[in-house]
């Protein structure tokens, strides 16, 4: 079985697609703190629910809504 991984940003995921957060790609400390306070850390399982009007994704039993700027910071292994 081939377990190759594909790295994309959350903003490029398809609706209902699942993955694991690989890294948070930003130098903006405010965005990093916001994501970390919501439990969005490398190794976290994530599922995209919707893309419009905002990006809504599920982390555990929690649904989180973010704008495109923040969604593009979250790098996901699918």
Backbone torsions as a table, in degrees:
resi	resn	phi	psi	omega
1	UNK	NA	132.9	-179.2
2	UNK	-89.4	117.8	-179.3
3	UNK	-103.8	41.0	-179.5
4	UNK	-68.9	148.3	179.9
5	UNK	-114.6	156.2	-178.3
6	UNK	-129.3	122.0	-175.8
7	UNK	-96.5	120.5	175.8
8	UNK	-139.1	165.5	175.9
9	UNK	-84.2	156.5	179.3
10	UNK	-55.6	-35.9	-177.9
11	UNK	-66.8	-17.9	178.9
12	UNK	-98.5	-1.9	179.6
13	UNK	-71.2	158.8	174.2
14	UNK	-90.7	153.9	178.4
15	UNK	-60.8	138.2	-177.0
16	UNK	75.0	0.2	178.6
17	UNK	-75.1	143.1	-179.5
18	UNK	-114.9	155.8	176.9
19	UNK	-168.1	-171.7	179.2
20	UNK	-125.5	131.6	179.4
21	UNK	-60.5	125.1	-179.9
22	UNK	-93.6	-47.5	179.2
23	UNK	-162.4	164.2	175.3
24	UNK	-109.4	112.0	-170.4
25	UNK	-99.1	81.6	177.8
26	UNK	-160.5	153.0	173.5
27	UNK	-100.6	-0.3	-178.1
28	UNK	-80.0	106.0	-177.5
29	UNK	-61.2	-32.7	-179.6
30	UNK	-66.2	-42.4	177.9
31	UNK	-66.8	-43.5	179.2
32	UNK	-58.9	-46.9	-179.9
33	UNK	-62.2	-41.6	-179.8
34	UNK	-60.8	-49.0	-179.2
35	UNK	-63.8	-44.9	-179.0
36	UNK	-64.1	-36.0	179.4
37	UNK	-68.6	-22.6	177.2
38	UNK	-90.2	2.3	178.6
39	UNK	83.3	17.1	179.6
40	UNK	-93.4	97.4	-175.4
41	UNK	-132.1	158.5	175.3
42	UNK	-53.8	136.3	-178.6
43	UNK	97.1	-11.1	-179.1
44	UNK	-79.5	133.9	175.7
45	UNK	-75.4	141.9	-174.1
46	UNK	-143.2	145.4	178.7
47	UNK	-137.3	127.3	180.0
48	UNK	-80.5	127.6	-178.2
49	UNK	-98.9	-46.2	179.6
50	UNK	-152.7	161.2	-179.2
51	UNK	-115.6	-16.3	-174.9
52	UNK	-138.4	136.7	5.7
53	UNK	-79.1	-16.5	173.9
54	UNK	-133.8	166.4	179.1
55	UNK	-81.2	119.4	178.5
56	UNK	-115.3	127.1	178.9
57	UNK	-136.6	160.9	-177.9
58	UNK	-109.0	133.5	174.4
59	UNK	-127.5	110.8	-174.9
60	UNK	63.5	-126.1	179.2
61	UNK	-99.6	9.8	-176.3
62	UNK	-107.4	136.5	173.0
63	UNK	-104.3	134.7	-176.0
64	UNK	-124.3	137.8	176.2
65	UNK	-112.7	131.1	178.3
66	UNK	-137.7	164.2	176.5
67	UNK	-84.7	175.2	-176.5
68	UNK	-61.4	-38.5	-179.3
69	UNK	-57.4	-46.6	-179.2
70	UNK	-72.0	-39.3	178.9
71	UNK	-60.2	-34.3	-177.5
72	UNK	-74.9	-14.2	179.7
73	UNK	-80.7	-24.3	-174.8
74	UNK	-87.1	111.5	180.0
75	UNK	-93.3	127.2	-171.3
76	UNK	-122.5	136.8	171.6
77	UNK	-88.7	119.2	179.4
78	UNK	-113.0	NA	NA
